[in-house]
Amino acid sequence: MNAHLEFESPLKSRYASSEILYLFSPQYRHSTWRQLWVALAQAQKELGLKITNKQIEELQTHINEIDFEKVHDYEKTFRHDVMAHIHAYGDLCPLARPIIHLGATSCYVTDNGDLIQQRKALDVLESKLALLIKTLSNFAQKQSKQACLSFTHYQAAQLSTVGKRTCLWIQEFLLDLQDLQHFSKNMRFLGVKGTTGTQASFLALFHGDHEKVKLLDKRVTDLMGFERLFSISGQTYTRKQDCQLLNVLAGIATSAHKFATDLRLLANLKEIEEPFESNQIGSSAMPYKRNPMRSERICALSRFVISIAQNPAYTAATQWFERTLDDSANRRIVISEAFLAVDGILNLLMNVSNGLVVYPKVMHKHVMNELPFMATENILMACVSKGGDRQKLHERLRIHSQEAGRRIKELGAENDLLNRIASDEMFNLNSSELENILNVEQFIGRSPEQVEEFLNDEVQPYLENCTIKEGVIPDITV
């Protein structure tokens, strides 16, 4: 059938990278199952079962040679995906066929395979998240002294700098990176547990030798590259670990949504914009528009991830005793799509952060529209130091401020507060003195120093221990 007549997930066609798509592909998933069968056979041979080197070599030779049509035919017959793959693998490995999946239950390959898949995908996200933080850190460094209005309640509050605001975003992503690394390092492998987690089948294989069963569990875990495993399980690993995983992914989405929302508001103020190509069309109806489409897309995908973060909690809560199968189809969708969506989010974040456009003159205009109000206390102190009456000056400032505010709101006039003060003899301040009082650097506090300290003391030391794949920033074409 024509591919354009079939549904294809937008996560695949528009957002996720080929790297992450491969990790959730049938090829990767089922070749991982075969690696697990090889590891099981190898560990069983090491511990004394009658398995030959030739059988293991045969299994290793055909790990990636998967005939998916044959698997499909087997599954139609057996109505069991794992058994379908065992038979297809056995057809390629007639010598090893008798010992494939020996003593194991389906979750040996499905659960352990999922965990391998997840950890590999977390490695991809970790590298991208670290690169995003590095990119934003460079931006923050360059913009550490660029004054801008800060807002509380989306009302002008005091002055800050673009670099300081960027560090607020970086801090969120740094916490996400720490959460991701902690989870990835402490992920537990299911190991070799058997049908209900009692390891009874393996105990029978080793004729009641408990130590060999324990060694088998540990050896397979080591062979698959995990440091920790669940010592207790039912048929599956506890679905609580899926809850922890989705919380990590939703944390990244939360930070991304915050960043992109702020950027959308800044675009409206015309202070900072996301990249906009020369031929890009902002609106089909309004040619002048420069819509923050990438930031909006970040928000859209982020809301999707945040919304499905609760799903694994419902799955964990509704598992009956040692396991029920109502988790399988659910997990297959939720976990993979969460990873694909977060990968898409990070691709967009890297693209946007690498091409942020700053408009200092617009920022200065906005600052000067508000700074006279913010500077009234400084003006008051300067006048008092020259012998003025604090209480009388305060009242005159209140009157002038209210009138200036009224004119701005009702008449759309410019802020004339400074002119009012300069022409009022009670204040006894000339233009030069007012200009010194309104020096922007006096109103940004320790913003530049905070940027420098935060990047040097917290961000850079952490990034030094991260694996960052320096490469081309994703080109977002759709």
C-alpha positions in Angstrom: 0.0 0.0 0.0 1.1 3.6 -0.7 2.8 4.8 2.5 1.0 8.1 2.2 -2.3 6.2 2.7 -1.3 4.8 6.0 -1.0 6.6 9.4 2.5 7.4 10.6 3.2 8.9 14.0 4.3 12.5 13.8 6.9 11.6 16.4 8.5 9.6 13.7 7.9 11.7 10.7 8.4 15.2 12.1 10.1 15.3 15.5 12.3 12.4 16.7 15.9 11.8 15.4 17.0 8.8 13.5 19.2 7.9 16.4 16.4 7.5 18.9 14.0 6.0 16.3 16.5 3.2 15.7 16.7 2.4 19.4 12.9 1.8 19.4 12.8 0.0 16.1 11.9 -3.7 15.8 15.4 -4.4 14.6 17.0 -3.0 17.7 14.4 -4.4 20.1 14.6 -8.0 18.8 18.3 -8.1 18.2 18.6 -7.2 21.8 16.4 -10.1 22.7 18.8 -12.3 20.9 21.8 -10.8 22.7 19.9 -11.7 25.9 19.5 -15.3 24.8 23.2 -15.5 24.0 24.1 -14.1 27.4 21.8 -16.6 29.1 23.3 -19.5 27.2 26.9 -18.3 27.9 26.3 -17.9 31.6 24.6 -21.3 31.8 27.5 -22.9 30.0 30.0 -21.2 32.4 28.1 -22.6 35.3 28.1 -26.1 34.1 25.1 -26.8 31.8 25.7 -28.9 28.7 25.9 -26.0 26.2 28.7 -26.0 23.6 30.8 -23.2 22.3 29.5 -24.0 18.8 26.0 -23.4 19.9 26.9 -20.1 21.4 28.9 -19.1 18.3 25.9 -20.0 16.1 23.6 -17.8 18.2 26.1 -14.9 18.0 26.4 -15.2 14.2 22.7 -14.6 13.6 21.9 -11.9 16.2 21.1 -9.3 13.6 19.7 -11.6 10.9 16.0 -11.3 11.6 13.3 -12.4 9.1 10.4 -10.3 10.2 8.0 -11.9 7.7 8.7 -15.3 9.1 8.3 -14.0 12.7 5.0 -12.5 11.6 3.8 -15.9 10.2 4.9 -17.7 13.4 3.1 -15.1 15.6 -0.1 -15.6 13.6 0.1 -19.3 14.5 1.2 -19.1 18.1 -0.4 -15.8 19.1 2.8 -15.2 21.1 5.5 -12.7 20.0 8.3 -14.2 22.1 7.7 -17.7 20.9 7.5 -16.5 17.3 11.0 -15.0 17.7 12.4 -18.1 19.4 11.2 -20.3 16.5 12.5 -17.8 13.9 15.9 -17.7 15.7 15.9 -21.5 16.0 15.4 -21.9 12.3 18.7 -19.9 11.8 20.4 -21.8 14.6 19.5 -25.5 14.4 22.4 -26.6 16.5 21.4 -24.1 19.3 17.7 -24.4 18.9 17.3 -26.8 21.9 18.9 -24.4 24.4 17.4 -21.1 23.3 15.4 -19.5 26.2 16.4 -22.4 28.5 14.5 -22.0 31.8 13.4 -18.5 31.0 10.0 -16.8 30.8 9.0 -14.2 28.2 9.8 -11.3 30.5 13.4 -12.3 30.5 13.8 -10.8 27.1 10.9 -8.3 27.0 11.6 -6.6 30.4 15.4 -6.9 30.3 15.3 -5.8 26.6 13.2 -2.8 27.5 15.7 -1.8 30.2 18.6 -2.0 27.8 16.6 0.0 25.3 15.7 2.7 27.9 19.3 3.1 29.1 20.6 3.5 25.6 17.9 6.1 24.9 18.8 7.9 28.2 22.4 8.1 27.0 21.2 9.9 23.8 19.0 12.3 25.8 21.8 13.0 28.4 24.3 14.0 25.7 21.7 16.4 24.1 20.7 17.8 27.4 24.3 18.5 28.3 24.9 20.1 24.9 21.8 22.3 25.4 23.1 23.5 28.8 26.5 24.2 27.3 24.9 26.2 24.5 22.8 28.2 26.8 25.8 28.8 29.1 27.7 30.4 26.2 24.7 32.6 25.5 24.4 33.6 29.2 28.1 34.5 29.4 27.7 36.8 26.3 24.6 38.4 27.7 25.6 38.6 31.4 25.5 42.4 31.4 22.7 43.1 29.0 20.1 44.9 31.1 16.5 44.0 30.8 13.3 44.3 32.7 12.5 41.4 35.0 8.8 40.6 35.8 6.7 39.4 38.6 3.1 38.6 37.8 4.1 39.7 34.3 4.3 43.2 35.6 7.6 45.1 35.4 9.4 44.6 38.7 13.1 45.5 38.7 16.0 45.2 36.3 17.9 42.0 35.6 20.1 40.9 32.7 19.5 38.5 29.9 22.3 36.4 31.1 20.8 36.1 34.6 17.4 35.1 33.2 19.1 32.5 31.0 20.7 31.0 34.1 17.3 30.5 35.5 16.5 28.3 32.5 19.9 26.6 32.7 19.4 25.7 36.4 16.1 23.9 35.5 17.8 21.9 32.8 20.8 21.2 35.1 18.5 19.7 37.7 16.9 17.5 35.0 20.4 16.4 33.9 21.2 15.4 37.4 17.9 13.5 37.8 18.5 11.7 34.5 22.0 10.7 35.4 21.0 9.5 38.8 18.2 7.4 37.5 20.3 6.0 34.6 23.1 5.0 37.0 20.7 3.4 39.5 18.5 1.6 37.0 18.0 -2.0 38.0 18.1 -5.0 35.7 15.4 -7.7 36.0 18.0 -10.4 35.6 17.0 -14.1 35.5 14.0 -14.6 37.7 11.6 -17.1 36.0 7.9 -17.3 35.7 6.8 -15.7 39.0 10.2 -14.4 40.2 11.0 -17.5 42.3 13.8 -18.8 40.0 12.3 -22.3 40.4 13.0 -23.3 36.8 16.7 -22.3 37.1 17.0 -24.1 40.4 15.7 -27.2 38.7 18.3 -26.8 35.9 21.1 -26.6 38.4 19.7 -29.5 40.5 19.0 -27.4 43.6 22.2 -25.5 43.6 21.2 -22.1 45.0 24.6 -20.5 44.6 24.7 -21.3 40.9 21.3 -19.7 40.4 22.4 -16.6 42.2 25.6 -16.5 40.1 23.6 -17.0 36.9 21.5 -13.9 37.8 24.5 -11.8 38.5 26.5 -13.1 35.5 23.8 -12.2 33.0 23.4 -8.8 34.6 27.1 -8.2 34.2 27.2 -9.4 30.6 24.4 -7.0 29.7 26.3 -4.1 31.3 24.2 -3.4 34.4 25.6 -2.8 37.8 22.5 -3.4 39.8 19.6 -5.8 39.6 16.3 -6.4 41.4 16.9 -9.1 44.0 13.1 -9.5 44.4 10.6 -9.5 41.5 7.4 -11.1 40.3 7.5 -12.1 36.7 8.3 -8.5 35.7 10.5 -5.9 37.3 8.4 -3.5 39.4 6.6 -1.0 37.3 7.5 1.6 39.9 10.7 2.0 38.0 8.7 3.0 34.9 7.1 5.7 37.1 10.5 7.0 38.0 11.6 7.0 34.4 8.6 9.0 33.2 9.1 11.5 36.0 12.6 12.2 34.7 11.3 12.6 31.1 8.4 14.8 32.3 10.9 16.9 34.3 12.8 17.7 31.1 9.5 18.5 29.4 8.5 20.8 32.2 11.7 22.8 32.0 11.4 23.0 28.2 7.9 24.3 28.5 9.0 27.0 30.9 11.9 28.1 28.6 9.7 28.1 25.5 6.9 30.0 27.2 9.3 32.7 28.4 10.7 32.9 24.8 7.2 33.3 23.4 6.5 36.2 25.7 9.9 37.8 24.9 9.1 37.5 21.2 5.9 39.4 21.8 7.9 42.1 23.5 10.3 42.0 20.6 13.3 41.6 22.9 14.5 38.1 22.0 13.4 35.8 19.2 14.0 32.3 18.1 15.8 31.8 14.8 13.8 32.8 11.7 15.1 31.8 8.2 15.1 34.3 5.4 12.4 32.4 3.4 10.4 31.3 6.5 6.7 32.1 6.4 5.2 33.2 9.7 1.6 33.2 8.6 -0.3 32.3 5.5 -2.6 35.3 5.9 -0.3 37.9 7.5 3.1 38.2 5.7 4.6 40.4 8.4 4.3 37.7 11.2 7.3 36.1 12.8 5.5 33.6 14.9 7.6 31.7 17.5 6.6 28.4 15.9 9.5 26.3 17.3 8.9 27.5 20.8 5.2 26.7 20.4 6.1 23.2 19.1 8.3 22.7 22.2 5.3 23.6 24.4 3.0 21.3 22.5 5.3 18.3 22.7 6.1 19.1 26.4 2.5 19.1 27.3 2.1 15.7 25.7 5.0 14.2 27.8 3.8 15.9 31.0 0.3 14.5 30.4 1.4 10.9 30.0 3.7 11.0 33.1 0.9 9.7 35.3 0.2 6.7 33.0 2.9 4.4 34.5 1.6 5.1 38.0 -1.8 3.7 37.0 -0.1 0.7 35.4 2.0 0.1 38.6 -1.0 0.5 40.8 -3.1 -2.1 38.9 -0.6 -4.9 38.6 -2.1 -7.9 40.3 0.1 -10.0 42.5 3.1 -11.3 40.4 1.9 -9.8 37.2 -0.9 -9.1 34.7 -0.5 -8.5 31.0 -2.5 -5.3 30.9 0.8 -3.5 31.2 2.3 -4.7 28.0 0.5 -2.8 25.2 0.3 0.3 27.4 4.0 0.4 28.2 4.9 -0.3 24.5 3.2 2.9 23.5 3.8 5.2 26.5 7.5 4.6 27.2 8.6 4.7 23.5 6.5 7.8 22.7 7.7 9.6 25.8 11.3 9.1 24.6 10.6 10.1 21.0 8.8 13.2 22.2 11.6 14.3 24.6 14.1 13.7 21.9 12.1 15.9 19.6 11.9 18.5 22.3 15.7 18.5 22.9 16.3 18.8 19.1 14.1 21.9 19.0 15.7 23.3 22.2 19.2 23.0 20.8 18.1 24.5 17.5 16.4 27.5 19.1 19.1 28.1 21.8 21.8 28.1 19.2 20.2 30.9 17.2 18.6 33.2 19.7 18.3 36.8 18.4 18.6 39.6 21.0 17.4 43.2 20.4 19.3 45.4 22.9 17.7 48.7 21.8 14.2 47.4 22.3 15.3 46.2 25.8 16.8 49.6 26.6 13.6 51.3 25.4 11.5 49.1 27.7 13.9 49.7 30.6 13.8 53.4 30.2 10.0 53.4 30.1 10.0 51.9 33.6 13.3 52.9 35.2 12.1 56.4 36.3 9.5 54.8 38.5 12.0 52.2 39.8 14.5 55.0 40.5 12.2 57.1 42.7 13.7 55.9 45.9 17.2 56.6 44.6 16.1 60.1 43.6 14.6 60.6 47.0 17.8 59.7 48.8 19.9 61.9 46.5 17.6 64.9 47.2 17.6 64.3 51.0 21.4 64.2 50.9 21.4 67.7 49.4 19.2 69.0 52.3 15.7 68.2 51.1 12.8 67.3 53.3 12.2 63.5 52.9 8.4 63.6 53.6 7.7 66.6 51.3 9.8 65.1 48.5 8.1 61.7 48.9 4.7 63.4 48.4 5.8 65.3 45.3 7.2 62.1 43.9 3.9 60.4 44.5 2.0 63.1 42.7 4.4 63.2 39.7 4.5 59.4 39.4 0.7 59.1 39.5 0.3 61.8 36.9 3.0 60.3 34.6 1.3 56.9 35.0 -2.0 58.3 34.1 -0.7 59.9 31.0 0.9 56.7 29.9 -2.2 54.6 30.4 -4.9 57.1 29.4 -3.2 59.1 26.7 -0.6 56.6 25.4 2.0 59.3 26.2 5.7 58.7 26.9 6.9 58.5 30.4 7.7 62.1 31.4 8.4 61.6 35.1 12.1 62.6 34.7 11.2 65.8 33.0 8.7 66.6 35.7 11.3 66.0 38.4 14.0 68.0 36.5 11.7 71.0 36.2 10.5 70.9 39.8 12.7 73.2 41.9 12.0 71.2 45.1 14.2 68.3 43.9 17.2 70.5 43.1 18.6 68.0 40.6 20.0 68.9 37.2 20.0 66.7 34.1 23.5 65.4 34.7 22.7 64.3 38.3 19.5 62.6 37.1 21.4 60.8 34.5 23.9 59.5 37.0 21.1 58.3 39.3 19.6 56.5 36.4 22.7 54.6 35.5 21.4 51.2 34.5 24.3 49.3 36.1 23.1 50.5 39.5 19.8 48.7 39.1 20.9 45.2 38.0 22.3 44.2 41.3 24.7 41.3 41.2 23.2 39.8 38.0 26.6 39.7 36.1 28.4 38.3 39.1 25.7 35.7 39.7 26.0 34.6 36.1 29.8 34.2 36.4 29.6 32.4 39.7 26.8 30.1 38.7 28.4 29.1 35.4 31.9 28.7 36.9 31.0 27.1 40.2 28.0 24.9 39.3 27.6 24.4 35.5 31.1 24.0 34.1 32.4 21.6 36.7 29.3 19.4 36.1 29.6 19.5 32.3 33.2 18.4 32.5 32.0 15.0 33.7 29.4 14.7 31.0 29.7 13.1 27.6 28.8 15.8 25.1 28.7 14.8 21.5 29.8 18.0 19.7 28.0 18.0 16.4 25.8 19.9 14.1 22.9 21.5 15.8 19.7 19.9 14.5 18.2 21.6 11.5 14.5 21.8 12.1 13.0 21.7 8.6 9.3 20.9 9.4 
